[in-house]
Amino acid sequence: MGRGEGDFGGPGRKVRDLVEKIRNDLERVETAPKLREVYIVVPKELKYSASHEWVKIEGKKVRIGITDYAQQQLGDVVFVDLPAVGEQFTAKSTMATIETITTVSDITAPLSGEIIEVNDSLEHSPEWVNQDPYGKGWIAIIEPADPDELKDLLDASAYSALLGKK
């Protein structure tokens, strides 16, 4: 038997395990059309606004951030001006700003509601918006004033279709 034949351990097994993990991870996300030779990650379990914010429903509150597409379009984030806890916003109003090397962009509230928590970690690590937009790079948690506004948001498939039109 040649090297690796019949061997179910070792480096070959680790590679197969890694390939299987990647396949499983890809089943969890919607992949938008290829834009400028870059794939955009669009997790299926989230909701999206047309202005490129994502919403994760967590019981009676929602966690908000900007999408992978938005962070790629903005470039390297150097500062995030977060809203204040207790502040109230209406849907589509500016709730925060993101500063990059070249521009300052508004983050709009995808829903009406009150800010109950912000990601203070972004004050010292704004690069998380680029590195992990759906994880460590979240912006705020809102208690929605009108949960029916969730119906106005896009699912992953509709958001991916929106990206395909750009």
C-alpha positions, 0 to 999 in steps of 0.5 A, spaced: 500 500 500 502 506 498 502 512 503 496 514 505 492 508 502 487 505 507 490 510 512 484 514 515 487 518 519 493 523 518 493 529 514 489 527 509 483 526 514 484 533 516 483 535 509 477 531 508 474 534 515 476 541 513 472 540 506 466 537 509 466 543 514 466 548 509 461 545 505 456 545 511 458 552 512 456 554 505 449 550 506 448 555 511 449 561 507 446 564 501 451 566 496 450 573 492 452 573 485 459 574 484 461 582 484 467 584 482 470 577 483 468 577 490 463 573 493 458 576 498 456 572 504 449 573 506 447 568 512 440 565 511 437 566 518 438 574 518 433 579 515 436 585 511 434 592 509 435 595 502 440 600 505 445 594 507 443 593 514 442 586 517 437 584 523 438 578 527 431 576 531 433 575 538 427 574 542 423 580 543 429 584 541 434 585 534 441 585 533 443 590 527 449 591 523 452 592 516 452 587 511 458 583 508 457 587 501 456 594 505 463 593 509 466 591 502 464 597 499 466 602 504 473 599 505 477 599 511 473 602 517 477 606 522 471 609 526 464 607 528 460 613 531 455 609 536 448 611 538 446 612 545 443 607 549 436 609 550 436 613 544 429 612 540 429 611 532 424 611 527 425 606 521 430 608 515 433 614 520 440 615 521 442 611 527 450 611 527 455 613 522 461 609 520 468 612 518 473 609 513 479 612 510 475 615 505 468 617 507 463 617 512 457 613 511 450 613 515 447 607 518 440 607 518 435 603 523 432 598 519 426 598 524 423 603 529 425 602 536 429 604 542 437 602 543 438 597 549 445 596 547 451 598 543 457 594 541 462 598 545 468 594 543 468 597 536 470 604 539 477 600 540 476 595 534 472 598 529 476 593 524 471 588 526 466 591 522 470 589 516 473 582 519 466 579 522 460 583 520 455 578 522 459 577 529 463 581 533 462 587 528 455 588 530 452 595 531 447 595 536 441 591 539 434 595 539 427 593 542 422 594 536 417 599 537 413 595 532 415 588 530 410 588 524 416 592 521 420 586 520 415 584 515 418 589 511 425 587 511 428 582 506 430 575 506 437 572 504 434 570 497 431 577 496 437 581 499 441 576 494 437 578 488 438 586 490 445 585 490 445 582 483 442 588 480 447 592 482 
